[in-house]
Amino acid sequence: MLEEKTFVGGISTPDNSRHFVTSLARGLEILQAFRPGEGPLGNNEIAKRTRLPRSTVSRLTSTLLQLGFLTYRKSTGKYEPSPAVLSLGYTYLANNKLRLLSRPLMHDLAKQVGLGVALATRVQLNMMYVETVRGADESTLRLEVGSFLPIATTAVGRAFLCKLPDGEKNFLLDHVRRKAADEWPRIKKGIDQAEKDYADFGYCLSIGDWHPSFHAVGAAALDNSTGDIVAFNCGGSTYLVTEATLREEVGPRLVGLARSVEVMCGLD
């Protein structure tokens, strides 16, 4: 039986595969431990977040510092990602066809409905925004590129799950179930409803499931040439948008956006 190691985000990967480089994986875990808006982290905080021994974390942060991927703040004794990390992310953003095709359509939709529109892809058990367009109302919840959202309780995450082949979806949901523990029945109920809505209408909803003051609708797009999947969401504060508006007006337009992106992917 293969030994398993749980990485940041909750996905288990075999440690003893001959193609698996544990030291590289642990270095990437260190970089993934930093999250938008949370500021610098010390070795103790990183060790708790990654569940790695503090001695291992100390060696890895020292190596990443020497390679230029971390910056050390003497005033706090903590580390934070350096601009070199941004260069890696920028390469992905600049080369991502689905993102480039989606941007103008997202701007058009945001103007039409007055709500924020975002594009995300999966990272472990989260969805990460790779493009965002703000709505007309500045008071709505704002999340920028690089922000993480849970895959199972958000409209964008549920849409992504609904687009996956059953085997991949069940694999991810099994990890969500293990991590969620007592919360799983509530989460599963929301996913079941999302699957029904997606089958019937091409979109799914999160009505206060992720954040009590936020409603959103999600749809997903597939690039058949690569197999890449992305998901879109559109929504706003509860006082700004109702479930009926998302179902009757916004959802069908978001589905249209996703289908347009898929058609354009096939034109290359």
N, C-alpha and C positions, 0 to 999 in steps of 0.2 A: 504493500500500500504506500502510495506517495505521500511524503510529508508535505504539509501545506503551510504557506505563510500568508497571513492576511495583510494586504497593503492598504494604504490610505484610500478610503472610499469603500472598503469592505469586500473587494474582489479577491478571492483566494487563487493563488498561482503556485504551481509546484516549484519548490526550491531546488530539487535535485535533477531537473532536466539538464542534459549536457549542453544545451544551448542557452541556459539561463545563467546570467552573470549576477550573482547576488549583490556584489559590491556596487555595481552600476544601479541596480534596482533600489538599493538603500539610499544612494546619493540622490536619486530622483524623488524618493520619498521625502527627503529633507526639503527639497525645493517645493514639493506639493504641500508641505505643512504650513506654508505662509498663505494667508488668505486676504482678499481685498478688504481694506479698511481696518485691519486689526493691528497694524504696526509691527515693530521688530519683535523677535522671539529670542529667548535665551536657550542654552543647551538643555536645561531642565524642562522647559516648556515643549521644546521639540521632541525630547525623549518621551514625554507623556503622550504627545499627540501621535507619534509614529509607533510607540510601543517598542522602540529600540533601546538597547542599553546606553546609558549616558556616555560611557567610554567610547562606544561606537559613534554616537552622535558627535562627540567632541572631535574625533578624527575626521569625520566627514565634513563638518562645518569648516574645519581648518583647511581641508583640501579644496573645498568649494571657494573659500576665501582666496586661496592662492591662485586658483584658476580664474578668478574675477567674477564668479557668479553670485557671490555674497559680499555684502559690505558690513564691516564691524563698527558699531557705535560705542566708542569708549565710555561715553557719558552714562550709558545704560548697561554696558556689558552684554549687549544683544546684537543679533544679526538681522539683516533684511536683504531681500533680493537686490541685485545690482542691475544697471541698465543692460548688461549682457544677457540677462534672462529675457528681457523684452525683445531682443533681436531674434530669439528663437520663435517667440510667439508671432512676431511680425511676419516672418517668413511664411508661417501657416496662413495667416490672414490674407497676405498678398497673393498667395497661390491658390486659395480656395475658390473653386469655380462656383459652387453653390452660393457662397456668400456674395461674390461679385455679381452674379445674375439676380440675386434677391434684392440688393440694396435699393435700386430705383423703384421696384414694386412695393417695397416696404414703406418708402417715403410717400408714395401715392396713397397707400392704404391709410397711413397715419393722418394724412390731410383729409381724406374722405370721412373717417369716423371720429377724428379728434382724440384718438387714444394712442398710447404707446404701442409700438410693435417691436418684437425682438426675435432674433434668430439664435438657436443654440445647438450644440452638439454634445454627445455624451462623454463624460470623463468619470470612469468608475461608476459609482451609484449616484452621480450628480449630472445635471445639465449645466453647461457653461455657455454664457452668452458670448457670441462672436460678432454680433452686430446688434445695435439698438437704435431705434428712432423714437424720439419723444413725441408725446401727443400734445394737443393744444393746451391742456390744463397742466400747468407747472406743479400743481399740488399733488399730482398722482405719484405713486411710488416709483422712485427712480433707481434703476440698477444699470451699471455700466458694463462695457465689454470686460470680460474676465470674471464677472460675478457668477457664483455657483448657486444652483437651486436643486432641491431634492428631486429625484426622478419620479418618485411614486405619488407625490401629492400635488404636483404642479400640472397645469394644462400642457405646458411644453414638454414635460417629461412623459406624461401619459400618452401624448400624441406620438412621441418617439417610440415608446414601447409598443403601441398599436401597429406601427409600421414594420416592426421587426418580425422575422420568421419566428414561429412558435418556439423552436428550440432555444434560440438566443433570448427571447423574452422570458421564458420560464427559468432559464439559468439566472438571469438578473433578478427576477422576482423571488427566487429562492434565497438569494443573498439579502434582499430587502426584508424578507420575512424573518430571517435570523437576526438581523440587526434591529428590527422594529419590536420584536418580542411581544409584549402585551398590546401594543398599538396596532399589530398586524390586522386583526379583524376589521377595524375602522378603515385602515388603508386599503385592504382588499376590497371592501365594499365600494370605495371610490374608483378603484381600478376596474372592477366589474362593470360599473355604470359607464366608465369611459370607453370600454371596449364595445358596449352596446351602442353608445352614441356614435362612435367612430364607424361602426358597421352601417348604421342607419343614415348618418349625415356627413361623414368624412371629417368630423371634428370632435373634440371632447372638451370638457369643462373642468375648471377647478373653482368652485364657488365657496370661497373662504376656507378651503381645505388646507392650503399652504399657509396663508396669512389671513387672519379673520377679517381684515379690512380690504382685501383684494380679490377681485373676480377676474377670471381670464378664460379665453378659449384658445385651443391649440390645434394645429394641423401639421402634418409632416410631408416631406418631399424626398424622393429617392432619385439618385443619379444612377440610372441603369447601367451606364458604361463602367462605373467604378464600384457600385454597390454602396456608396456613401449615402447616409441618411442624415438629414437635419430636421429640426422641428421649429415651428414658428409659434409665437403666442401674441395675443393682443388683448389688452385689458386695462383696468384702472381701478380706482378706489370704489368702494361699495356705494358711496353716495353719488358717484359719477356714472356708473354703468350697472344695469340690472341683468339678471340671468336671461330675461326675455329678449333684451337688446342683443346680447351675445348670441343667442340661439337664432334669432330671426334676421338680424342685420349683419353683425360682425362675422359670425361663424361662416356663413356661405361665402363672404368675400375673402376670408382667410383661406378657405379651401381653394377658391379660384386662384389666389396667389400661389399656393403650393403646386397646383396643377400646372400653372404657367411656367413655373421654374422647372418642373419635370420635362415639359415640352421643349424648353430652351436647351436643356441638357442634351436632349436627343438630336439637336440640330448641329452639333459639332462634328 
